Amino acid sequence: MPPVVPPFLIGLLTAALVKRLGKPLMRGVVKTSVGLGVEVKRAVHEASEGIQDLAAEATAEMLAAQMAHETELDAHTSAQEDGTTSRPTAGITSATQTSSAGSKSSSKARGAGSAAAKLH
């Protein structure tokens, strides 16, 4: 008859093996999970910054276009009052292009608030 191994002895041997092999395995799983979480958080933060930059640029372009349009209307209205007709100069167009080009470099320096929120 084969020798009978008590279940308690099997449990002790299994616990020792699990402790010896399981602890490094679990440590690796936890380290990998935390590292992955940090990388995902960083990627989301970068994407959020990119979206905020795009929104700031679009707002700046809309405001510049609106200001140019208002300047054009003012020039056209004043020309009609004077009895002369005039066309907007190229300076208005270049000012619009300059402000939209400058908004890309200055959008990060503005801070957390958007240009639309600063208008209110």
C-alpha positions as CSV (number, residue, x, y, z in Angstrom):
1,M,0.0,0.0,0.0
2,P,1.4,3.4,-0.9
3,P,2.3,5.8,1.8
4,V,-0.5,8.2,2.7
5,V,0.5,11.9,2.6
6,P,-1.6,14.0,4.9
7,P,-3.4,16.9,3.3
8,F,-1.9,19.3,5.8
9,L,1.6,18.5,4.5
10,I,0.5,19.0,0.9
11,G,-0.9,22.4,1.9
12,L,2.4,23.4,3.6
13,L,4.4,22.5,0.6
14,T,2.0,24.2,-1.8
15,A,1.9,27.4,0.3
16,A,5.7,27.6,0.4
17,L,5.9,27.2,-3.4
18,V,3.1,29.7,-4.0
19,K,4.9,32.2,-1.7
20,R,8.2,31.7,-3.4
21,L,6.9,31.8,-6.9
22,G,3.7,33.9,-6.5
23,K,5.1,36.9,-4.7
24,P,7.5,37.9,-7.6
25,L,4.8,37.1,-10.1
26,M,2.3,39.3,-8.3
27,R,4.9,42.1,-7.9
28,G,5.5,42.0,-11.6
29,V,1.8,42.2,-12.4
30,V,1.3,45.1,-10.0
31,K,4.3,47.0,-11.4
32,T,3.2,46.5,-14.9
33,S,-0.4,47.6,-14.1
34,V,0.8,50.8,-12.4
35,G,3.2,51.5,-15.2
36,L,0.5,51.0,-17.8
37,G,-1.8,53.3,-15.8
38,V,0.8,56.1,-15.7
39,E,1.4,55.8,-19.4
40,V,-2.3,56.0,-20.2
41,K,-2.7,59.0,-17.9
42,R,0.2,60.7,-19.6
43,A,-1.2,60.0,-23.1
44,V,-4.7,61.3,-22.1
45,H,-3.1,64.5,-20.7
46,E,-1.1,65.1,-23.9
47,A,-4.2,64.5,-26.0
48,S,-6.2,67.0,-23.8
49,E,-3.5,69.6,-24.2
50,G,-3.6,69.1,-28.0
51,I,-7.4,69.6,-28.1
52,Q,-7.1,72.7,-25.9
53,D,-4.5,74.1,-28.2
54,L,-6.7,73.5,-31.3
55,A,-9.7,75.1,-29.5
56,A,-7.6,78.1,-28.6
57,E,-6.3,78.5,-32.2
58,A,-9.8,78.1,-33.6
59,T,-11.2,80.7,-31.2
60,A,-8.4,83.1,-32.0
61,E,-9.0,82.7,-35.7
62,M,-12.7,83.3,-35.3
63,L,-12.1,86.4,-33.3
64,A,-9.6,87.7,-35.8
65,A,-11.9,87.1,-38.7
66,Q,-14.8,88.7,-36.8
67,M,-12.7,91.8,-36.0
68,A,-11.5,92.0,-39.6
69,H,-15.1,91.8,-40.8
70,E,-16.2,94.5,-38.4
71,T,-13.3,96.7,-39.5
72,E,-14.3,96.1,-43.1
73,L,-17.9,97.0,-42.4
74,D,-16.9,100.2,-40.5
75,A,-14.6,101.2,-43.4
76,H,-17.4,100.5,-45.9
77,T,-20.0,102.4,-43.8
78,S,-17.7,105.4,-43.3
79,A,-16.9,105.4,-47.0
80,Q,-20.6,105.5,-47.9
81,E,-21.2,108.4,-45.5
82,D,-18.3,110.3,-47.2
83,G,-19.8,109.5,-50.6
84,T,-16.7,107.6,-51.8
85,T,-16.2,103.9,-52.2
86,S,-13.2,102.2,-50.9
87,R,-12.0,98.7,-50.6
88,P,-10.3,97.2,-47.6
89,T,-6.6,97.4,-47.8
90,A,-4.2,94.5,-47.7
91,G,-3.2,95.5,-44.2
92,I,-6.4,94.0,-42.8
93,T,-5.7,90.7,-44.4
94,S,-2.1,90.6,-43.2
95,A,-3.2,91.5,-39.7
96,T,-5.6,88.6,-39.7
97,Q,-2.9,86.2,-40.9
98,T,-0.4,87.6,-38.4
99,S,-2.8,87.1,-35.4
100,S,-3.7,83.6,-36.4
101,A,0.0,82.7,-36.9
102,G,0.9,84.3,-33.6
103,S,-1.9,82.4,-31.8
104,K,-0.1,79.1,-32.3
105,S,3.0,80.2,-30.4
106,S,1.1,82.1,-27.8
107,S,-1.6,79.5,-27.1
108,K,0.4,77.6,-24.5
109,A,1.5,80.8,-22.8
110,R,-2.1,81.9,-22.2
111,G,-2.8,79.6,-19.4
112,A,-5.7,77.2,-18.7
113,G,-8.5,79.5,-19.7
114,S,-9.8,79.8,-23.3
115,A,-10.0,83.0,-25.2
116,A,-13.8,82.8,-25.4
117,A,-14.0,82.5,-21.6
118,K,-11.7,85.6,-21.2
119,L,-14.1,87.6,-23.4
120,H,-16.9,87.2,-20.9
